[in-house]
Amino acid sequence: MKVETKTKPNLDTDKIRKDFPILSREIHGKPLVYFDNAATSQKPKQVIAAISNYYEQHNANVHRGVHKLSEEATAAFEGARKKVADFVNAGDMRQIVFTRNATEAINLVAYSWGRKNIKKGDEILLTQMEHHSNLVPWQLLAKETGAKLKFIPISESGELRIHVLELEKYVTSRTKLVAITHVSNVLGTINPVKQTIEKIYERSTKNFELRPKVLIDGAQAVPHMPVSIQHINPDFYVFTGHKMLGPTGIGVLYAKKELLEDMDPFLSGGDMILEVDWEKSSWNYIPWKFEAGTPDVAGAIGLGAAADYLNSLGMKNVREHEKELTAYALEKLSAVKDLVVYGPKDPEKRGGVISFNIVKNDQVAIHPHDLASILDTEGIAVRSGHHCAQPLMKVLEIPAAARVSFYIYNTKDEVNRLIPAMEKAKRIFKL
Ligand SMILES: Cc1ncc(COP(=O)(O)O)c(C=O)c1O
């Protein structure tokens, strides 16, 4: 017999929602339901206040001045780095480089590490479920160096086919880099990245210099579940501030210290140097070697405040809340006739992302853009399109999909509003 032990909800959404001013907006005369969190999350008052407070009280350039304000700004900026390092259990905070977003973090690796280490005939192993951000930089690198791209396929249920036999086909002595998303922004699939890394390491040499390096794209993972980088043990791990309650314009590259030490700079100019002469220069210590020019000080402080906010909720609770909401939404959506959901059926195996279509006679019967427009008239914000994963759309044999994606402030009542709105769309399309 199943014993129900849980009496308390994982998150107090009523209380949380009061922290997000935008959630009291009405859209087309209806209370906003924001289901586009995989694209970007909303921001709590605490994050907005941390940014305003920085500009109102401490604004100065960092690492340069000896005056009080500059010292305060530097302390807040480096303090934010420490908060971010702790949030993902990255160990030494010098392994955290601030970038503009996850995309820039991947480009940094492709340029600084890739141009130095990838040669003609080498192989770069990706998966069929990568966001363009974790595909296009590798295409450019492959084109420039003569390396080859390979792709781990996905199964019918939208999971990676990474059992040992399958990996043997893809990880060869020529594989120099494996780049995998932690959580798919389309399928919602949570990839077993730790086990995958272990299997890849088992298959390859023990020599750190020679074994393939592994990059994990954590853009859809870090905001939604506890992530310990030291536990996963990748070489590179990237994520982005704006999807985790932080502001836009700030992202993160984690890289192992020895790799950062060995890599050449990506961008150059002020702040990333130790000494500059007419003809040559020497590089600053890590991580500043990779942070040329004035950084986004306010952005980093905002991201630090976002980490504080999420810590106050507890990332386990965040994950449990989203899992419960996803299970609820999957069940409710299953009652909508002709609705096809992509990705794993089991909420344990997926994050709070649900992509779907209305399909009749094997054809998408309502274009996701039309569906999203009709949902918008009901105040419900969902994403539609290829979700920056055009090759994955080909694998799924669809032109596009609609996507709902949840976060800490979403509720079952909001999911309840989705279902009649979907039925309205079907009526309009006479389905
Ligand atoms: C899985 C994944 N990777 C990378 C990115 C890129 O993030 P950003 O646009 O902040 O660089 C996204 C954004 O949607 C994503 O979902």
The ligand as a Gaussian input file, in Angstrom:
#p B3LYP/6-31G(d) Opt

LIG

0 1
 C       20.099000      24.076000     -23.108000
 C       20.480000      25.505000     -23.390000
 N       21.757000      25.804000     -23.619000
 C       22.154000      27.049000     -23.849000
 C       21.264000      28.096000     -23.886000
 C       21.748000      29.463000     -24.180000
 O       21.581000      30.343000     -23.122000
 P       21.954000      31.864000     -23.339000
 O       21.056000      32.353000     -24.464000
 O       21.655000      32.546000     -22.068000
 O       23.373000      31.903000     -23.730000
 C       19.908000      27.836000     -23.673000
 C       18.912000      28.917000     -23.755000
 O       17.759000      28.707000     -24.035000
 C       19.514000      26.504000     -23.406000
 O       18.228000      26.194000     -23.187000

